[in-house]
Amino acid sequence: MKKKKVIIIGAGLGGLSTGIYAQMNDYETTIFEKNPVPGGLAACWKRKDYLIDGGIHFLTGYKPGLSLYNVFKEVGAHKAECVDIETYARYIDEKSGRMIDISADLDRFQTDLHTLFPEDKKKVNQFIRATRGLSKTDISEFGFKEPLELMRKRDWIKELWQNRKALKYFMGKSMKPVSEYVKDIHDPMFKELLLYMFLPSVPIVFLWMVLSFVSQKQMGVLAKGSLDFANKLEERYLELGGKIEYKSKVKDILVEANKAIGISLEDGSVHNADFVISAIDGRTVIYDMLKGDYTNDKINKIYSKWKTVDPFVSVSLGVNMEFKDEVWMTFFKTTDPVIVAEEEKENIMIRFFNYSPHFAPKGKTVIQVDFDTEWEYWFVLRKDKKEYNQAKKELAERTIEWLESRYPEVKNKIEVIDVATPYTYWRYTLNERGSYMGFLPTADAFTSSVEKRLPGLSNFYMSGQWSMSMGGVQPVIYSGKHVIQLLCHDEEKEFYSISE
Ligand SMILES: Cc1cc2nc3c(=O)[nH]c(=O)nc-3n(C[C@H](O)[C@H](O)[C@H](O)COP(=O)(O)OP(=O)(O)OC[C@H]3O[C@@H](n4cnc5c(N)ncnc54)[C@H](O)[C@@H]3O)c2cc1C
């Protein structure tokens, strides 16, 4: 029987995962990607002898032992080399002259927290108790096992029963955003430590989950960088017979009688298919390409009310120095703020790519300094190329001065400087406001769902980070699986997945 054709827009992790599951289920797929390489936000680039990683910070559930690993095996992601993380991050509070390592060893972390924050002993114990509780369960697939659209009452009961030991951590006060959870903490450093461990908007349970993965030795960093991770998915997709057209920017989704029938590219060519699946920016697809003809109140509310993750500007330096004693990620609350987009930044995040030889030649290191920043500032500034480049140069200079007073000698050992702004991320992936993870993960988003089908439009689906209430590697890989489960369901076919 002739296979049905599926066009997938975008070869980010979401598009690749979609292609992999579609190929497993006997569809003939082609991915159209505007860039010359796969990965989208999972991007790396070379600067002289240095490899700059502009993507994924850490991975969870990449080893046998958690159910998420089965999905990694299905998409070939398990072949990406990972280095285990013993310390989630170091936190340095220059104001009080104190520091703490967020250790995988929860006993040690608890003792350190008690020593630093004796007044908050009760809160520390509550925080660690919850983290410990979650680390005894496998919640890596909680909420992801099946597409929400296909879950019936009995599936929910089964899901809740299977995760019953973890359920209490996902209810009531556990869903408070970190920004609220910290309100009764006495020590400002403890407050800030929790606020910036991830994002202040996430429910507190999210931090417990992250630290529970760390304590289960299920958190790691990519030894060869984000692009290598994407390449592993691309390899799997191609092995399964999928095709990718690179340097092919999709301009429009073609619709006839409320049915998606193909796409047109910017070069004017037209490509027809039985189904179209978009794995790119949601707003562009729904409101530009499809002109807002296929929405409903729920979708409109999401796009008018939900915020996107604030972008950041990233200063990467290739340095002829080793930083063997540094942990891979350090958060600073600095007394010496750096001006970024006309704002003083006290919270500074540094990554030392000292855990693998793939980022720099022997004896050298890539250091990356990230600052939260305003989207508008960079998007407006980029209209004047000279001013935009000057702002990048000056930011790099201020960052280097700041580093020099904390890591003496750095300044004279710098061989490469690279600055990626929110505009860089947007230009490369076209994600709304340079968002690196889709919608802002709030308690509201956590407990809501985003539809993968649009009302009134048949043969069209969405996957990738805008088809989930929260982006990230794990959700977008699942989004690819879920969208093909939906497609198979709509076609009244059984869904198959094959592990490597
Ligand atoms: C710096 C950074 C750190 C991160 N850290 C983590 C982390 O630690 N853990 C974690 O889980 N996640 C992390 N993420 C998030 C995660 O990488 C993303 O959520 C995920 O990769 C998004 O994948 P996607 O396929 O949905 O979207 P994208 O990666 O945006 O892919 C979309 C693709 O579509 C292409 N495209 C866009 N428009 C068109 C068009 N019109 N025609 C053709 N092609 C088009 C783009 O070029 C792109 O390749 C991080 C991201 C960044 C940038």
The ligand as a Tripos MOL2 file, in Angstrom:
@<TRIPOS>MOLECULE
LIG
   53    58     1     0     0
SMALL
NO_CHARGES

@<TRIPOS>ATOM
      1 C1         20.6850   28.2400   25.9510 C.3       1 LIG1
      2 C2         19.6300   27.1940   26.0940 C.ar      1 LIG1
      3 C3         19.6530   26.3690   27.1940 C.ar      1 LIG1
      4 C4         18.7020   25.3770   27.3330 C.ar      1 LIG1
      5 N1         18.8070   24.5190   28.3850 N.ar      1 LIG1
      6 C5         17.9770   23.4830   28.4850 C.ar      1 LIG1
      7 C6         18.1650   22.5140   29.5000 C.ar      1 LIG1
      8 O1         19.0860   22.6040   30.2870 O.2       1 LIG1
      9 N2         17.3230   21.4690   29.5670 N.ar      1 LIG1
     10 C7         16.2730   21.3330   28.6970 C.ar      1 LIG1
     11 O2         15.5290   20.3580   28.7820 O.2       1 LIG1
     12 N3         16.0600   22.2560   27.7160 N.ar      1 LIG1
     13 C8         16.8920   23.3080   27.5890 C.ar      1 LIG1
     14 N4         16.7190   24.2260   26.5950 N.ar      1 LIG1
     15 C9         15.4720   24.2020   25.8070 C.3       1 LIG1
     16 C10        15.4480   23.2020   24.6680 C.3       1 LIG1
     17 O3         16.6740   23.1820   24.0120 O.3       1 LIG1
     18 C11        14.3220   23.6090   23.7050 C.3       1 LIG1
     19 O4         13.0950   23.6760   24.4070 O.3       1 LIG1
     20 C12        14.1460   22.6190   22.5510 C.3       1 LIG1
     21 O5         15.3770   22.3400   21.9340 O.3       1 LIG1
     22 C13        13.1600   23.2080   21.5340 C.3       1 LIG1
     23 O6         13.0480   22.3600   20.4240 O.3       1 LIG1
     24 P1         11.9850   22.6130   19.2720 P.3       1 LIG1
     25 O7         12.2360   21.6270   18.2210 O.co2     1 LIG1
     26 O8         10.6200   22.6750   19.8440 O.co2     1 LIG1
     27 O9         12.2500   24.0970   18.7530 O.3       1 LIG1
     28 P2         13.4880   24.7290   17.9670 P.3       1 LIG1
     29 O10        14.7410   24.2270   18.5450 O.co2     1 LIG1
     30 O11        13.2500   26.1770   17.9600 O.co2     1 LIG1
     31 O12        13.3710   24.1590   16.4980 O.3       1 LIG1
     32 C14        12.5920   24.7620   15.4990 C.3       1 LIG1
     33 C15        13.3080   24.5750   14.1680 C.3       1 LIG1
     34 O13        12.4760   25.0700   13.1480 O.3       1 LIG1
     35 C16        13.2440   25.8450   12.2360 C.3       1 LIG1
     36 N5         12.3320   26.7970   11.6110 N.ar      1 LIG1
     37 C17        11.7280   27.8740   12.1770 C.ar      1 LIG1
     38 N6         10.9290   28.4790   11.2900 N.ar      1 LIG1
     39 C18        11.0350   27.7870   10.1250 C.ar      1 LIG1
     40 C19        10.4300   27.9080    8.8430 C.ar      1 LIG1
     41 N7          9.5450   28.8820    8.5580 N.pl3     1 LIG1
     42 N8         10.7700   27.0090    7.8840 N.ar      1 LIG1
     43 C20        11.6520   25.9990    8.1390 C.ar      1 LIG1
     44 N9         12.2370   25.8470    9.3420 N.ar      1 LIG1
     45 C21        11.9290   26.7050   10.3290 C.ar      1 LIG1
     46 C22        14.3010   26.4920   13.1020 C.3       1 LIG1
     47 O14        15.4160   26.8650   12.3280 O.3       1 LIG1
     48 C23        14.6120   25.3650   14.0870 C.3       1 LIG1
     49 O15        15.6300   24.5210   13.6020 O.3       1 LIG1
     50 C24        17.6740   25.2200   26.3810 C.ar      1 LIG1
     51 C25        17.6680   26.0470   25.2640 C.ar      1 LIG1
     52 C26        18.6540   27.0120   25.1170 C.ar      1 LIG1
     53 C27        18.6660   27.8620   23.8870 C.3       1 LIG1
@<TRIPOS>BOND
     1     1     2 1
     2     2     3 ar
     3     2    52 ar
     4     3     4 ar
     5     4     5 ar
     6     4    50 ar
     7     5     6 ar
     8     6     7 ar
     9     6    13 1
    10     7     8 2
    11     7     9 ar
    12     9    10 ar
    13    10    11 2
    14    10    12 ar
    15    12    13 ar
    16    13    14 ar
    17    14    15 1
    18    14    50 ar
    19    15    16 1
    20    16    17 1
    21    16    18 1
    22    18    19 1
    23    18    20 1
    24    20    21 1
    25    20    22 1
    26    22    23 1
    27    23    24 1
    28    24    25 2
    29    24    26 1
    30    24    27 1
    31    27    28 1
    32    28    29 2
    33    28    30 1
    34    28    31 1
    35    31    32 1
    36    32    33 1
    37    33    34 1
    38    33    48 1
    39    34    35 1
    40    35    36 1
    41    35    46 1
    42    36    37 ar
    43    36    45 ar
    44    37    38 ar
    45    38    39 ar
    46    39    40 ar
    47    39    45 ar
    48    40    41 1
    49    40    42 ar
    50    42    43 ar
    51    43    44 ar
    52    44    45 ar
    53    46    47 1
    54    46    48 1
    55    48    49 1
    56    50    51 ar
    57    51    52 ar
    58    52    53 1
@<TRIPOS>SUBSTRUCTURE
     1 LIG1         1 GROUP 0 **** ****
